[in-house]
Amino acid sequence: MRERWTRRQFLVTAGSAAASIVAGASLGHAARSPAPRRTPAASAGGKPRAGAVSAPLAAAAADLRRIVTDRALAVDDPWVLMHAVLPFGRDVRHGDEPVLDYVTRTWLEPVARGATQYPAFPLKVEAHPNHFLEIMYAIDVPPERAFATRMGTVTRADLTRGAKALFTPAVLGDELSWTVSVFTADLKPDADGFTNAEGRAFTVSAVVEAAAQAAEAGYADTVAAMRGTKPYARSAVQAYACNGTHVVYAVLDALRNGYHANRLPARATVLLQAALYRLGPEVALIDQVIGAEPGSQLNADAAKLQFLGHSLENLRFAERHGIYTPTAAEQAAVRTAEEQLAAIAHRLTTTYDLDALARQVPRAYSVVLGDACHALHAAEGDAA
C-alpha cells in the first residue's frame, strides 16, 4: 500500500487528532533534523531479553527488531538512538561507536548555574527533562561509566548530580515522569533530601507525590469510565506524553525503588487498572478519530503502536517487579492488545512505505522509530 502523507494527516495520538493538532506541533522536539541522515548501523549485537512471551508478541518482536536494527540505529537522531538502547542494551552501536558514547559526545552541553557548569542534554534534544538519563538508569549504566564530551570526561554519576543541581519546581505534571525514575533510583526514601544549584531544598518524596497527583488528574476520567460513571472519551490523559503512559511508568518505578508513602501502592494499582482498562476503548477511539480519515491507516497504526507498545511495556515492568498481577479479564484484554500490536508491526514492515514517510514527514518517522523501540522492549519479555 502506498499512501501520501502530509503534516496535517500524520497525527500520532488520538488526543492530537481530536484536537486537530498537526504533526509538526504534536511531535514537538522528537526529531531535530529536517530530514533523517543515515549512516551504516552496526549489528544490534544484543540477545533477545529473557522471559516467556506469547506467540503474537514473538511475531511482533521479529518485525520490530527489523525496524529498530535497520532504521532506528541508522539515523543520526539522538532521540531515536537513545530509544534503541532500551531493547538492545547499553553496548549497542551506531556505526563504529556505542550509541551512548555517540549521543553523549555529540549532544551533551554544559549548563551554567552561577559559577558552576553542569552536564545536561538540551531539552530540544531529549524532549523531556532527564529523559536520556532515565534511559541510562533503565539499562543499568553504572555510575562510574565515563563519557568523552565537550566538557571533558563526564560520568553517569556526574549527570545525576547535574540533574539534582538543575532541578526546578517549574517542571510540572507528567513532565516530572523521567525525573522521578532518576531521583527515586538515586536516593532512598529515608534519605531523599537534595539541594539544587540555587540552594533550594527538596525531597524526592515530594517530587513523587507531585507526579502521582498529575497521573491521577490525567486518569480521572478513565477511572470514572472504568467504574461505569461516564463513557470513555477524549480527556486530559491523551494530552500527556505518549498518551499518558509515561506518567504511569514513573509511579511504578517509584514503587520499585521503595517509595510507598501516601498510599502509593494502592494508588498505583488503580492507575494500572485504569491503564489496562484503556486497552480496548483507546484503540477504538483511535479508529474512530484517526481511522475515519481517508488514507489514514498508517496514521492510526502509528498511534496504536505508541499506545499499545508503551502500555504493554508498563505491564511487563509491573509484573517483573511484583507490583501487579492482571486479572483474567485484564489478561484477555492484554492478549487482544498483543495480537493488535503484532498486526501493526507486520504492516509497518510489509505494507507501508516508511521511506516515503521519512521524506515527507521526518518528525513522524522519528516518532514511529522511537515507539517501535518501546514496543520491542515490551515484546521481548523483560521491560527493565
KEKE-3310 file (N, C-alpha, C; in steps of 0.2 Angstrom, whole numbers, plus 5000, padded with zeros to 4 digits):
npx = (5004:5003:5003:5000:5007:5004:5009:4998:4990:4997:4995:4999:4993:4977:4973:4979:4974:4960:4961:4965:4978:4993:5005:5019:5017:5012:5022:5033:5049:5054:5062:5076:5082:5079:5077:5080:5097:5107:5118:5129:5123:5129:5128:5115:5118:5114:5106:5090:5079:5077:5063:5046:5036:5021:5014:5009:5017:5030:5030:5028:5039:5049:5047:5048:5061:5067:5064:5070:5083:5087:5083:5081:5093:5101:5099:5104:5099:5097:5087:5080:5090:5094:5082:5083:5093:5085:5079:5090:5101:5115:5127:5125:5128:5130:5135:5152:5153:5148:5131:5128:5140:5141:5130:5131:5144:5141:5130:5128:5129:5136:5128:5126:5125:5126:5142:5146:5147:5136:5133:5122:5108:5101:5084:5078:5084:5082:5069:5061:5063:5078:5076:5085:5095:5086:5084:5097:5097:5087:5093:5103:5116:5131:5136:5149:5152:5161:5161:5167:5166:5162:5164:5174:5179:5164:5154:5141:5136:5140:5131:5119:5121:5121:5108:5101:5106:5101:5088:5071:5056:5048:5045:5032:5018:5015:5028:5037:5040:5051:5061:5057:5060:5074:5078:5072:5078:5091:5091:5086:5071:5072:5082:5080:5082:5088:5098:5096:5106:5103:5102:5090:5080:5074:5063:5064:5052:5042:5043:5039:5026:5020:5021:5013:5000:4998:4997:4985:4976:4976:4971:4958:4946:4946:4947:4934:4926:4930:4924:4911:4904:4904:4905:4919:4930:4939:4950:4960:4971:4975:4983:4994:5012:5016:5003:4999:5006:5019:5018:5012:5022:5032:5026:5026:5039:5044:5038:5045:5057:5056:5048:5034:5025:5010:5000:5004:5006:4993:4987:4994:4990:4976:4979:4986:4976:4967:4974:4976:4962:4960:4965:4956:4945:4953:4960:4949:4944:4955:4953:4941:4943:4955:4956:4945:4948:4952:4964:4971:4976:4990:4992:4983:4988:5001:4998:4992:5003:5011:5003:5000:5012:5019:5010:5010:5023:5023:5015:5023:5034:5028:5024:5036:5042:5034:5024:5011:4998:4989:4971:4960:4951:4958:4969:4964:4961:4974:4979:4972:4977:4991:4990:4985:4996:5005:5000:5000:5014:5018:5012:5019:5032:5029:5019:5018:5026:5039:5050:5045:5038:5048:5054:5043:5037:5047:5048:5037:5041:5052:5046:5039:5049:5055:5044:5043:5054:5051:5040:5046:5055:5045:5040:5050:5050:5056:5055:5064)
npy = (4994:5011:5027:5044:5056:5070:5084:5088:5076:5066:5062:5058:5053:5049:5059:5070:5070:5072:5085:5091:5094:5097:5087:5092:5101:5093:5083:5089:5091:5079:5075:5082:5086:5092:5082:5064:5059:5046:5034:5020:5006:4997:4979:4975:4967:4963:4951:4943:4948:4939:4929:4923:4924:4928:4920:4930:4941:4937:4936:4950:4955:4950:4957:4971:4971:4971:4984:4992:4988:4990:5003:5012:5012:5017:5031:5048:5054:5059:5057:5046:5036:5035:5029:5016:5010:5004:4991:4985:4987:4993:4992:4993:4998:5013:5014:5014:5016:5015:5018:5026:5033:5040:5048:5056:5062:5070:5078:5082:5096:5110:5117:5132:5137:5150:5151:5138:5124:5112:5096:5092:5087:5096:5102:5102:5092:5080:5080:5078:5083:5076:5064:5056:5052:5045:5034:5029:5024:5014:5005:5001:5008:5010:5020:5024:5024:5032:5046:5054:5071:5087:5094:5088:5073:5065:5057:5044:5047:5060:5066:5063:5071:5083:5083:5084:5097:5105:5104:5111:5117:5122:5112:5103:5092:5078:5079:5077:5064:5057:5062:5057:5044:5044:5051:5043:5031:5035:5041:5035:5032:5035:5045:5056:5069:5083:5097:5110:5119:5132:5133:5128:5118:5101:5087:5070:5062:5072:5076:5064:5063:5074:5070:5058:5064:5071:5061:5055:5065:5066:5053:5053:5054:5042:5033:5035:5031:5017:5013:5014:5026:5036:5039:5032:5043:5056:5064:5072:5064:5060:5071:5070:5065:5053:5048:5047:5036:5037:5043:5034:5024:5031:5031:5018:5015:5022:5015:5003:5007:5008:5018:5022:5030:5039:5031:5025:5012:5007:5017:5017:5004:5007:5016:5008:4998:5006:5010:4997:4995:5004:4998:4992:5002:5014:5010:5009:5022:5028:5022:5028:5042:5045:5035:5037:5046:5048:5037:5035:5024:5021:5032:5029:5017:5021:5028:5018:5009:5017:5019:5005:4999:5006:5004:4990:4988:4994:4986:4974:4978:4980:4967:4960:4966:4962:4971:4971:4960:4955:4953:4940:4945:4956:4950:4944:4956:4960:4950:4952:4965:4962:4954:4964:4973:4965:4963:4977:4979:4970:4976:4988:4983:4977:4983:4997:5012:5016:5024:5034:5040:5045:5055:5063:5067:5069:5071:5063:5051:5049:5048:5036:5027:5028:5024:5011:5005:5006:4997:4985:4983:4980:4968:4959:4954:4958:4971:4983)
npz = (5000:4996:5002:5003:5013:5023:5034:5041:5040:5047:5062:5079:5090:5097:5105:5100:5087:5089:5094:5083:5080:5071:5064:5065:5076:5086:5088:5093:5100:5095:5084:5077:5065:5048:5039:5039:5042:5036:5042:5041:5051:5064:5068:5079:5090:5103:5113:5112:5125:5141:5146:5146:5132:5123:5108:5098:5103:5101:5087:5084:5089:5080:5069:5073:5078:5066:5061:5071:5071:5057:5054:5065:5072:5062:5060:5062:5074:5090:5099:5094:5093:5107:5112:5105:5113:5123:5120:5116:5124:5133:5126:5113:5096:5085:5070:5071:5084:5101:5105:5116:5119:5107:5107:5119:5117:5106:5109:5123:5134:5142:5156:5164:5181:5191:5196:5192:5181:5174:5167:5154:5144:5131:5131:5119:5112:5120:5123:5135:5152:5159:5152:5144:5153:5162:5153:5153:5167:5166:5158:5166:5166:5174:5188:5187:5174:5161:5149:5135:5132:5126:5138:5143:5152:5158:5169:5172:5185:5187:5178:5185:5197:5191:5187:5199:5203:5194:5195:5195:5202:5192:5183:5179:5182:5171:5165:5175:5175:5170:5178:5191:5190:5189:5201:5211:5210:5213:5226:5242:5251:5265:5265:5257:5253:5244:5237:5225:5213:5216:5229:5235:5244:5242:5243:5237:5239:5239:5225:5219:5224:5218:5205:5205:5209:5197:5188:5193:5191:5177:5173:5179:5172:5165:5175:5180:5169:5169:5181:5177:5178:5168:5150:5140:5133:5124:5135:5148:5148:5136:5131:5138:5139:5126:5126:5139:5145:5151:5163:5171:5171:5179:5192:5194:5194:5205:5215:5213:5217:5231:5236:5245:5252:5257:5253:5241:5234:5233:5226:5214:5210:5206:5195:5186:5184:5177:5166:5160:5158:5148:5136:5126:5124:5120:5108:5100:5100:5094:5081:5078:5078:5071:5061:5053:5044:5026:5019:5030:5037:5041:5049:5060:5064:5068:5080:5088:5089:5097:5109:5112:5113:5123:5134:5136:5139:5151:5159:5158:5165:5178:5181:5182:5192:5203:5206:5201:5197:5183:5181:5176:5166:5163:5157:5146:5139:5137:5129:5117:5114:5112:5100:5092:5092:5085:5072:5068:5068:5059:5047:5047:5042:5030:5023:5023:5016:5023:5020:5011:5021:5029:5021:5018:5031:5042:5056:5061:5056:5064:5077:5075:5074:5087:5095:5090:5096:5110:5109:5105:5116:5126:5119:5119:5132:5144:5151:5157)
capx = (5000:5007:4999:5003:5006:5006:5010:4991:4987:5000:4994:5002:4989:4970:4972:4981:4969:4954:4962:4967:4985:4996:5011:5024:5016:5011:5028:5037:5056:5056:5067:5079:5084:5073:5077:5085:5103:5108:5125:5128:5122:5131:5123:5112:5123:5111:5102:5083:5078:5074:5056:5042:5032:5016:5016:5009:5022:5036:5029:5029:5047:5053:5046:5050:5068:5070:5063:5075:5090:5088:5081:5082:5100:5104:5098:5108:5094:5099:5081:5079:5096:5093:5077:5086:5096:5080:5078:5096:5106:5120:5133:5123:5132:5128:5141:5158:5153:5142:5126:5128:5146:5140:5125:5134:5149:5139:5124:5129:5131:5137:5123:5129:5121:5131:5149:5147:5143:5133:5132:5115:5106:5096:5078:5076:5086:5079:5061:5058:5069:5081:5074:5091:5097:5082:5085:5103:5096:5083:5098:5109:5123:5134:5138:5156:5153:5163:5159:5170:5161:5165:5166:5179:5176:5158:5152:5134:5135:5140:5124:5114:5122:5118:5100:5098:5108:5097:5080:5067:5049:5044:5044:5026:5013:5018:5035:5041:5040:5058:5065:5055:5064:5081:5079:5070:5084:5097:5090:5082:5065:5074:5087:5079:5083:5093:5098:5098:5111:5101:5102:5083:5080:5068:5063:5061:5045:5038:5043:5035:5019:5018:5020:5007:4994:4997:4994:4978:4972:4976:4967:4952:4940:4947:4944:4927:4924:4931:4919:4904:4900:4904:4908:4926:4931:4945:4951:4966:4976:4978:4987:5000:5017:5014:4996:4998:5009:5025:5016:5011:5028:5035:5024:5028:5046:5045:5037:5050:5063:5055:5043:5027:5021:5004:4996:5006:5005:4986:4985:4997:4985:4971:4981:4987:4970:4964:4978:4974:4955:4960:4967:4951:4942:4958:4961:4943:4944:4960:4950:4935:4945:4960:4955:4940:4950:4954:4971:4974:4978:4996:4992:4980:4993:5006:4995:4991:5010:5013:4999:5000:5019:5021:5006:5012:5029:5022:5013:5028:5038:5024:5024:5043:5044:5030:5019:5004:4996:4982:4965:4958:4948:4963:4974:4961:4962:4981:4980:4970:4982:4997:4988:4984:5002:5009:4997:5003:5021:5019:5010:5025:5037:5027:5013:5019:5032:5042:5055:5041:5036:5054:5055:5038:5036:5053:5047:5033:5045:5056:5042:5037:5055:5055:5039:5045:5059:5047:5036:5051:5057:5039:5038:5055:5049:5060:5055:5068)
capy = (5000:5017:5032:5051:5059:5077:5085:5088:5070:5062:5064:5052:5051:5051:5066:5075:5070:5075:5092:5094:5097:5095:5083:5096:5103:5087:5079:5093:5090:5072:5075:5089:5087:5092:5075:5059:5057:5039:5031:5012:5004:4990:4974:4976:4964:4961:4945:4945:4948:4933:4929:4920:4929:4925:4920:4936:4946:4934:4938:4957:4956:4949:4963:4977:4971:4973:4991:4995:4987:4993:5010:5017:5013:5020:5038:5052:5057:5057:5054:5039:5032:5033:5024:5010:5006:5001:4984:4981:4987:4999:4992:4993:5003:5017:5014:5011:5019:5014:5024:5030:5037:5045:5054:5060:5066:5075:5082:5084:5103:5112:5122:5136:5139:5153:5150:5131:5122:5105:5092:5090:5086:5101:5099:5102:5086:5074:5081:5079:5084:5070:5058:5052:5050:5040:5028:5026:5020:5009:5000:4999:5011:5011:5027:5026:5024:5038:5048:5059:5076:5094:5097:5083:5067:5065:5050:5044:5050:5067:5068:5063:5077:5089:5083:5087:5104:5109:5103:5116:5116:5124:5106:5101:5087:5072:5081:5075:5057:5054:5064:5053:5037:5045:5053:5038:5026:5038:5042:5031:5036:5038:5050:5058:5076:5086:5104:5112:5124:5139:5132:5127:5111:5097:5079:5066:5060:5077:5075:5058:5064:5078:5066:5054:5068:5073:5054:5054:5070:5064:5047:5054:5052:5035:5029:5036:5026:5010:5012:5015:5033:5041:5035:5033:5048:5060:5068:5075:5059:5060:5076:5068:5062:5046:5046:5045:5030:5038:5045:5028:5021:5034:5029:5011:5015:5025:5009:4998:5009:5008:5024:5019:5035:5042:5025:5025:5006:5007:5022:5014:4999:5010:5019:5002:4995:5011:5009:4991:4996:5008:4995:4992:5009:5019:5008:5010:5029:5030:5021:5032:5049:5045:5030:5039:5050:5044:5036:5036:5018:5022:5036:5026:5012:5024:5030:5012:5007:5021:5017:4998:4997:5008:5001:4983:4989:4996:4980:4969:4981:4979:4960:4958:4968:4960:4976:4970:4954:4956:4948:4936:4949:4960:4946:4944:4962:4961:4946:4956:4970:4959:4952:4970:4975:4960:4965:4983:4978:4967:4981:4993:4980:4974:4986:5004:5014:5021:5028:5040:5044:5049:5060:5068:5069:5066:5070:5057:5045:5048:5045:5029:5023:5028:5020:5004:5003:5004:4991:4979:4982:4976:4962:4954:4950:4960:4978:4985)
capz = (5000:4996:5003:5003:5020:5025:5041:5044:5040:5052:5069:5082:5096:5097:5108:5095:5081:5091:5094:5076:5080:5065:5067:5067:5083:5092:5089:5097:5098:5095:5079:5076:5058:5043:5036:5043:5039:5038:5042:5042:5058:5066:5071:5086:5095:5109:5113:5115:5133:5143:5148:5141:5128:5119:5101:5095:5105:5097:5080:5084:5091:5074:5064:5077:5078:5059:5061:5075:5068:5050:5054:5071:5073:5056:5059:5067:5078:5097:5102:5092:5095:5114:5112:5103:5118:5128:5119:5114:5129:5134:5122:5106:5092:5080:5066:5074:5091:5105:5105:5122:5118:5101:5109:5124:5114:5101:5111:5129:5134:5149:5158:5169:5186:5195:5194:5191:5175:5175:5161:5153:5137:5130:5131:5112:5110:5124:5123:5142:5157:5161:5148:5142:5160:5164:5149:5156:5173:5164:5155:5171:5165:5181:5189:5185:5167:5158:5143:5132:5130:5125:5144:5146:5154:5162:5171:5173:5192:5186:5175:5191:5201:5187:5187:5205:5204:5189:5196:5196:5203:5186:5179:5182:5179:5168:5163:5180:5175:5169:5184:5196:5189:5191:5208:5216:5210:5216:5233:5246:5254:5271:5265:5250:5253:5240:5236:5219:5212:5219:5236:5237:5247:5240:5244:5231:5241:5236:5218:5218:5226:5213:5199:5206:5208:5190:5185:5195:5187:5170:5173:5182:5168:5163:5181:5180:5164:5171:5186:5174:5179:5162:5145:5139:5128:5125:5141:5149:5148:5129:5130:5142:5135:5124:5128:5146:5148:5154:5170:5175:5172:5184:5198:5195:5195:5211:5219:5213:5221:5238:5238:5247:5256:5254:5250:5234:5231:5232:5221:5208:5207:5202:5189:5182:5182:5173:5160:5156:5155:5141:5130:5121:5122:5117:5102:5097:5100:5088:5075:5077:5077:5066:5056:5049:5038:5020:5018:5037:5041:5044:5055:5066:5066:5072:5086:5091:5091:5103:5115:5114:5115:5130:5139:5137:5142:5158:5162:5159:5171:5184:5183:5183:5199:5208:5208:5200:5193:5180:5182:5170:5161:5160:5153:5140:5135:5135:5123:5111:5113:5109:5093:5088:5091:5080:5066:5066:5067:5052:5042:5046:5038:5024:5019:5022:5013:5028:5016:5009:5027:5031:5016:5018:5037:5045:5063:5062:5055:5070:5082:5074:5076:5094:5098:5089:5101:5116:5108:5105:5123:5129:5116:5120:5138:5150:5151:5163)
cpx = (5004:5002:5003:5002:5008:5007:5003:4988:4990:5000:4995:4998:4982:4969:4974:4976:4963:4955:4964:4974:4989:5003:5017:5024:5016:5017:5033:5044:5058:5062:5069:5080:5078:5072:5082:5091:5105:5116:5124:5127:5125:5126:5121:5116:5120:5107:5095:5083:5075:5067:5052:5037:5027:5018:5015:5015:5029:5036:5030:5036:5051:5053:5049:5058:5071:5069:5069:5082:5092:5087:5083:5089:5104:5103:5103:5104:5095:5093:5079:5084:5095:5087:5079:5090:5092:5080:5085:5102:5111:5126:5131:5126:5128:5134:5146:5158:5147:5137:5127:5134:5144:5135:5128:5140:5147:5134:5124:5132:5132:5131:5126:5124:5126:5138:5151:5143:5142:5132:5125:5114:5101:5089:5075:5079:5083:5072:5058:5064:5071:5079:5080:5094:5093:5083:5092:5102:5092:5088:5104:5116:5126:5136:5145:5158:5155:5162:5164:5166:5165:5167:5172:5176:5170:5156:5144:5132:5136:5134:5119:5115:5120:5111:5097:5100:5103:5090:5077:5060:5045:5042:5037:5023:5017:5025:5039:5043:5047:5062:5063:5059:5071:5082:5077:5075:5090:5097:5085:5077:5067:5079:5086:5079:5089:5092:5100:5104:5110:5101:5095:5083:5073:5069:5061:5054:5040:5037:5038:5027:5016:5016:5014:5000:4993:4994:4987:4974:4971:4971:4960:4946:4940:4945:4937:4923:4924:4926:4912:4900:4900:4907:4915:4926:4937:4945:4958:4972:4979:4983:4994:5005:5015:5008:4995:5001:5015:5023:5015:5017:5032:5033:5026:5035:5048:5043:5042:5056:5062:5050:5036:5023:5015:5000:4998:5005:4997:4984:4988:4993:4980:4973:4983:4981:4967:4968:4977:4967:4955:4962:4962:4948:4947:4959:4955:4942:4949:4956:4944:4938:4950:4959:4949:4942:4953:4961:4974:4976:4985:4996:4989:4985:4999:5004:4994:4998:5012:5010:5000:5007:5021:5016:5008:5019:5028:5020:5018:5033:5034:5024:5031:5045:5039:5025:5012:5003:4989:4977:4964:4955:4953:4968:4971:4962:4969:4982:4978:4975:4988:4995:4988:4991:5006:5006:5000:5010:5022:5017:5016:5031:5035:5022:5015:5025:5035:5047:5051:5039:5042:5055:5049:5036:5041:5052:5042:5037:5050:5052:5040:5043:5056:5050:5040:5050:5056:5043:5041:5053:5051:5039:5044:5055:5053:5060:5058:5066)
cpy = (5006:5023:5039:5054:5066:5078:5085:5081:5065:5064:5058:5050:5053:5058:5071:5076:5074:5083:5096:5097:5093:5091:5087:5099:5098:5083:5083:5092:5083:5071:5082:5090:5088:5086:5070:5059:5050:5038:5024:5011:4997:4986:4976:4973:4961:4955:4947:4944:4941:4934:4926:4925:4925:4924:4926:4941:4943:4937:4946:4959:4955:4955:4970:4977:4973:4981:4995:4994:4991:5001:5014:5017:5016:5028:5042:5057:5055:5054:5047:5034:5030:5028:5017:5006:5002:4993:4981:4982:4992:4998:4992:4999:5006:5017:5010:5012:5017:5020:5029:5035:5042:5050:5058:5064:5071:5080:5085:5091:5105:5117:5126:5138:5143:5152:5143:5129:5114:5102:5091:5090:5092:5098:5098:5095:5080:5075:5082:5079:5077:5063:5054:5049:5044:5033:5025:5022:5014:5003:4998:5002:5012:5018:5029:5026:5031:5039:5054:5064:5082:5097:5093:5077:5068:5058:5050:5048:5057:5070:5068:5069:5083:5089:5086:5095:5108:5108:5110:5114:5118:5118:5103:5095:5081:5073:5079:5068:5054:5056:5059:5046:5038:5046:5047:5032:5029:5039:5038:5035:5039:5043:5053:5066:5078:5094:5106:5117:5131:5138:5130:5119:5108:5090:5076:5064:5066:5077:5069:5059:5069:5075:5061:5058:5070:5067:5054:5059:5068:5058:5047:5051:5045:5031:5029:5031:5019:5008:5013:5021:5038:5037:5037:5038:5051:5064:5070:5070:5059:5065:5075:5065:5054:5043:5043:5039:5031:5040:5039:5024:5024:5032:5022:5010:5017:5019:5004:5000:5011:5014:5022:5024:5037:5037:5024:5018:5005:5011:5020:5008:5002:5013:5013:4999:5000:5010:5003:4992:5000:5004:4994:4998:5014:5017:5010:5018:5031:5028:5026:5039:5049:5041:5032:5043:5046:5043:5036:5030:5018:5026:5033:5021:5015:5026:5024:5009:5011:5019:5010:4996:4999:5005:4994:4983:4990:4990:4975:4971:4979:4972:4958:4960:4967:4966:4975:4963:4955:4951:4944:4940:4954:4956:4945:4950:4963:4956:4949:4961:4968:4957:4959:4973:4971:4962:4972:4983:4975:4972:4986:4990:4978:4978:4994:5006:5019:5025:5035:5044:5048:5055:5066:5071:5066:5066:5064:5051:5043:5045:5038:5024:5022:5023:5012:5001:5002:4998:4985:4978:4978:4969:4957:4951:4952:4967:4980:4991)
cpz = (5000:4997:5003:5010:5020:5032:5045:5045:5045:5059:5074:5088:5094:5100:5103:5089:5083:5092:5088:5076:5075:5068:5069:5074:5088:5093:5093:5095:5097:5089:5078:5069:5053:5039:5039:5039:5041:5038:5043:5049:5059:5068:5078:5091:5101:5108:5115:5122:5135:5146:5143:5138:5124:5111:5097:5097:5101:5090:5079:5085:5084:5069:5067:5077:5071:5059:5065:5073:5062:5050:5060:5073:5067:5056:5064:5071:5085:5100:5100:5094:5103:5115:5110:5108:5123:5126:5118:5119:5128:5129:5114:5102:5087:5075:5070:5081:5095:5105:5110:5121:5112:5103:5114:5121:5110:5104:5118:5130:5141:5150:5164:5174:5191:5192:5192:5184:5176:5168:5160:5146:5136:5129:5123:5109:5114:5125:5130:5147:5160:5158:5146:5148:5162:5160:5152:5162:5171:5161:5160:5169:5172:5182:5187:5178:5164:5151:5141:5130:5129:5132:5147:5148:5159:5163:5172:5180:5191:5183:5181:5195:5197:5187:5193:5206:5199:5190:5198:5197:5197:5182:5182:5178:5177:5166:5169:5180:5175:5175:5190:5196:5191:5198:5213:5216:5213:5224:5237:5250:5261:5271:5258:5249:5248:5239:5229:5219:5215:5226:5239:5238:5244:5243:5238:5233:5238:5229:5216:5219:5220:5206:5199:5206:5201:5186:5186:5191:5180:5169:5176:5178:5166:5169:5182:5175:5166:5177:5184:5176:5174:5157:5143:5133:5129:5132:5142:5147:5141:5127:5134:5137:5133:5127:5135:5149:5152:5162:5174:5176:5178:5191:5199:5197:5202:5216:5219:5217:5228:5240:5239:5251:5253:5250:5242:5231:5229:5226:5214:5205:5203:5196:5184:5179:5176:5166:5156:5154:5149:5135:5125:5119:5118:5110:5097:5096:5094:5082:5073:5075:5071:5060:5051:5043:5032:5020:5025:5041:5045:5050:5061:5068:5070:5079:5091:5093:5097:5109:5117:5117:5122:5135:5141:5141:5150:5162:5163:5165:5178:5186:5185:5190:5204:5210:5207:5196:5190:5181:5176:5164:5158:5156:5146:5135:5133:5129:5117:5109:5109:5102:5089:5086:5085:5073:5064:5065:5060:5046:5041:5042:5032:5020:5018:5019:5018:5025:5014:5015:5029:5027:5018:5025:5042:5053:5065:5061:5061:5076:5081:5076:5084:5097:5096:5094:5108:5115:5108:5112:5127:5126:5118:5128:5144:5150:5158:5167)
residu = (MET:ARG:GLU:ARG:TRP:THR:ARG:ARG:GLN:PHE:LEU:VAL:THR:ALA:GLY:SER:ALA:ALA:ALA:SER:ILE:VAL:ALA:GLY:ALA:SER:LEU:GLY:HIS:ALA:ALA:ARG:SER:PRO:ALA:PRO:ARG:ARG:THR:PRO:ALA:ALA:SER:ALA:GLY:GLY:LYS:PRO:ARG:ALA:GLY:ALA:VAL:SER:ALA:PRO:LEU:ALA:ALA:ALA:ALA:ALA:ASP:LEU:ARG:ARG:ILE:VAL:THR:ASP:ARG:ALA:LEU:ALA:VAL:ASP:ASP:PRO:TRP:VAL:LEU:MET:HIS:ALA:VAL:LEU:PRO:PHE:GLY:ARG:ASP:VAL:ARG:HIS:GLY:ASP:GLU:PRO:VAL:LEU:ASP:TYR:VAL:THR:ARG:THR:TRP:LEU:GLU:PRO:VAL:ALA:ARG:GLY:ALA:THR:GLN:TYR:PRO:ALA:PHE:PRO:LEU:LYS:VAL:GLU:ALA:HIS:PRO:ASN:HIS:PHE:LEU:GLU:ILE:MET:TYR:ALA:ILE:ASP:VAL:PRO:PRO:GLU:ARG:ALA:PHE:ALA:THR:ARG:MET:GLY:THR:VAL:THR:ARG:ALA:ASP:LEU:THR:ARG:GLY:ALA:LYS:ALA:LEU:PHE:THR:PRO:ALA:VAL:LEU:GLY:ASP:GLU:LEU:SER:TRP:THR:VAL:SER:VAL:PHE:THR:ALA:ASP:LEU:LYS:PRO:ASP:ALA:ASP:GLY:PHE:THR:ASN:ALA:GLU:GLY:ARG:ALA:PHE:THR:VAL:SER:ALA:VAL:VAL:GLU:ALA:ALA:ALA:GLN:ALA:ALA:GLU:ALA:GLY:TYR:ALA:ASP:THR:VAL:ALA:ALA:MET:ARG:GLY:THR:LYS:PRO:TYR:ALA:ARG:SER:ALA:VAL:GLN:ALA:TYR:ALA:CYS:ASN:GLY:THR:HIS:VAL:VAL:TYR:ALA:VAL:LEU:ASP:ALA:LEU:ARG:ASN:GLY:TYR:HIS:ALA:ASN:ARG:LEU:PRO:ALA:ARG:ALA:THR:VAL:LEU:LEU:GLN:ALA:ALA:LEU:TYR:ARG:LEU:GLY:PRO:GLU:VAL:ALA:LEU:ILE:ASP:GLN:VAL:ILE:GLY:ALA:GLU:PRO:GLY:SER:GLN:LEU:ASN:ALA:ASP:ALA:ALA:LYS:LEU:GLN:PHE:LEU:GLY:HIS:SER:LEU:GLU:ASN:LEU:ARG:PHE:ALA:GLU:ARG:HIS:GLY:ILE:TYR:THR:PRO:THR:ALA:ALA:GLU:GLN:ALA:ALA:VAL:ARG:THR:ALA:GLU:GLU:GLN:LEU:ALA:ALA:ILE:ALA:HIS:ARG:LEU:THR:THR:THR:TYR:ASP:LEU:ASP:ALA:LEU:ALA:ARG:GLN:VAL:PRO:ARG:ALA:TYR:SER:VAL:VAL:LEU:GLY:ASP:ALA:CYS:HIS:ALA:LEU:HIS:ALA:ALA:GLU:GLY:ASP:ALA:ALA)
# end
